Amino acid sequence: MTLPRPHRVDLLMAAGGLAVGLLMWSFGLHTQTDRLITARWATLVPLFVMAAMEAVRRTMPQTALAVGTVALVADQFTYGTLVTALMYTDLVYAAVVYGTAAAARRIPYTTGLVTIGVTIGFLVWWQNAIALVVGLLTGMVSFLPALTGAVVRNHRQAADAALLRAEQTALLAEIDRTQAVVAERARMARELHDMVANHLSAIAIHSTAALSIDEPATTRQALTVIRENSVAGLAEMRRLIGLLRDSSGDTEPAAAPTLAGLDALVEQARDNAGPSGLDLVLEDGRESTAGLPAPVELAAYRIVQESLTNALKHAAPGEVRVVLTGGQAALTVEVTSPRGDRPGPTAPGSGAGLVGMRERVDLLGGAFEAGPVTDRDGRKRWQVRAELPMDVKDEERA
């Protein structure tokens, strides 16, 4: 197994401690006088061992502390040096800061108990105040560095936790911002499609009719409808651009359409449906026409608008019926149109209209269905049906 490489700072600290210790040893500066081992060179053994452990204080903190403890005890049987004791205090500190969480919890308690035990033991043995000095020195060498390391480690963990929370908060904020942008883009896409697609479809159908039918009256009528729809579409685009501007001040936001404007919407669609052979009928069977939440009115209006646009593009000649029903609980919008081959010009579709209608209903928590059905007379028809609940706030966007 490859041993971890010592940190450069630890190597510098080990080299510096060893150099100072050798300098003090060369001048005969020792901490004890009469000891068991009287050879001067013996003092260098704990010094070199402690310097070696200082080099791995960060990469092998617990091993360094264990070996350093043995070297410190051995140093007490020699003349000793102050540098050996000082490097040991750093090993205790490093073991708490860089060691495992269990070691960081255990070392302060262990060194505290050792300090108390040494103090009591020397008091019983010597029975004088010098024992208190020995206990104080023991605490300064062991317990105080351990306590300092615990405080530093707790501060680092708190800082790391705060940084992690800040990063998580920033990530959640970015996710919320992205979701808000996506939701706003989807809303803008629905509004743009619903406001402009109706006019562009009418322009496409009538321009095709004007090109395919070589009759001055028909061409003039088609061009009139094209002009009306182009002007109306341009006005809708300007209103939408005004909503998108933050503070330009040159365009007032347009009021959201309501169901009170359905008559005008159906009448406009009836004018555009001339070449398609469609007869548009509006049937309002609601119990009450007042008190509808604004999001429900907007969604219902846009669903009818898009359904009429789709009928103008794809429906076979016949009756297109718009039916509104409901009471206090929900509003039901139902639009049916004939299916089959149709004569005359058609306009291509992208499918975005159905997606937009479904999104509007889903945002309100309602139910949406669109597909082919067969009526009582056995005729094939296309039906769009939406149920919009009334229990929504006016602030919600449809």
QUIJOGI-V758619 format. One line per field, one symbol per residue. ss: DSSP state (H for helix, E for strand, C for the rest). burial: # if it has 16 or more other C-alpha atoms within 10 Angstrom, else .. Layout:
BEGIN
ss=???
burial=???
END
This chain:
BEGIN
ss=CCCCCCCHHHHHHHHHHHHHHHHHHHCCCCCCCCCCCCCCCHHHHHHHHHHHHHHCCCCCHHHHHHHHHHHHHHHCCCCCCHHHHHHHHHHHHHHHHHCCHHHHHHHHHHHHHHHHHHHHHHHHHHCCCHHHHHHHHHHHHHHHHHHHHHHHHHHHHHHHHHHHHHHHHHHHHHHHHHHHHHHHHHHHHHHHHHHHHHHHHHHHHHHHHHHHCCCHHHHHHHHHHHHHHHHHHHHHHHHHHHHHCCCCCCCCCCCCCCHHHHHHHHHHHHHHCHHHCEEEEEEEEECCCCCCCHHHHHHHHHHHHHHHHHHHHHCCCEEEEEEEEECCCEEEEEEEEECCCCCCCCCCCCCHHHHHHHHHHHHCCCEEEEEEEECCCCCEEEEEEEEEECCCCCCCCC
burial=.........##.###.##..##..#....#...........###.####################.###.##.############.#############...##..##..##.###.##..##.......##.###.##.##########..#.................................#..##.##################.......##..##.##.###.##..#..##.#...............##..#...#.###.##.#######..#.......##########################.########...##########..#..###.....##.######..#.#.#.#..#.......##########.#.....#
END
